[in-house]
């Protein structure tokens, strides 16, 4: 079963599957922070493509924050996992409280990472949407829904690893899905990496700046 040394290694291996988009002036890379940025940076740098963020926040289940009951994304998008909400009998008041908390964090990250810089215009563009892996898919579903509001020409979902059932489900929501491994049982994204430290806010900002500098050299 394919494993990755770290996110940098995963990004380099994904690049090999995305060479058709190298130097394409109508293609951009969007990454889910924070863990998706180191993966996407390697792809954007090697393919000479612009890199930007698509910020999404998972709505963790009360008492089990790693279990997603949904997600929110830039643009007012909210995707809920009705099955989990019903099975755990989570009241609407609790959902609203979690949404409010995560919305504040989403807004904080928007400003912290981008400041006054406007998001990339993706209308009529091919968008390579990236993360470091996908487990339940709740976060990525919100990301895809948010992205579709901006009317891209094509969405290419690209991740190093995803749960098999999630891969099947998300394949129907995008134009192309590039994934290097779909192991089962999946357990969690970090299981498939030898090194999987948390990516910091500072690392996100540094990699975004480096991506801009690298692109300027090739333009």
Steps between C-alpha positions, in 0.01 A plus 500: 500500500643836399627721782652847501802630690332835557278753324788618280557145376127460436491822298791395281336164427169667417678735260588205277128436445422863419762580236232562237428831676857630503531862379125515429403866530139403568578273797540594868564299818281545808590329825315436823705642787680414693616150409420530132738790445835313518364239255359759261812718514707219347247459218461873430878556503578210265216575257552880503144568616351763736424378854223624728285381789147374534422522868266240649427417862383161620204497738617259768246291689468617864719275712662344192650791307674278246166357388355745248131577511553739211713790379481866402693683229561849367191640330251393764504132400386253767492124445355278774531125550137430579571132575744577782279781634198270513681197645657708779184710549693827486261790565482799265614734778824303531553501122447878492753548782768297320431683171537837674835399654641361176379800298707729722806279444438494123488880494816520714688275260380690195657815640809333650597319179390745234471839669367749246603288201204401283437130429601366159231539234405145403207573268533295180831356627610146570545467877719232655348468848735340753535371855736260678235226505128437535332285765123560533493764225289749697757777471564436131130494416470850646809608306356371172165669565675828578717474191205431270348831607797668330429330164826328404520329162628175650571361848787255538508354851853385585606334826767247598259271683126457561262249651362274227134576564573874513694479174197344329261759641712806416585376151141575402534862618809604302622475140815305584630336819872425529580287804810287556360259761159394631585259784235319701447506791595865485511601871641855455705709257807516724531121512635502142784742573826424680517864613175693545556805722241775521560774245527843665342828391850638439588208272186561296590867451862423412405238241244732338764772472756255361248376243443857378876557476557174312222580254642847436833343401335284233265766360 
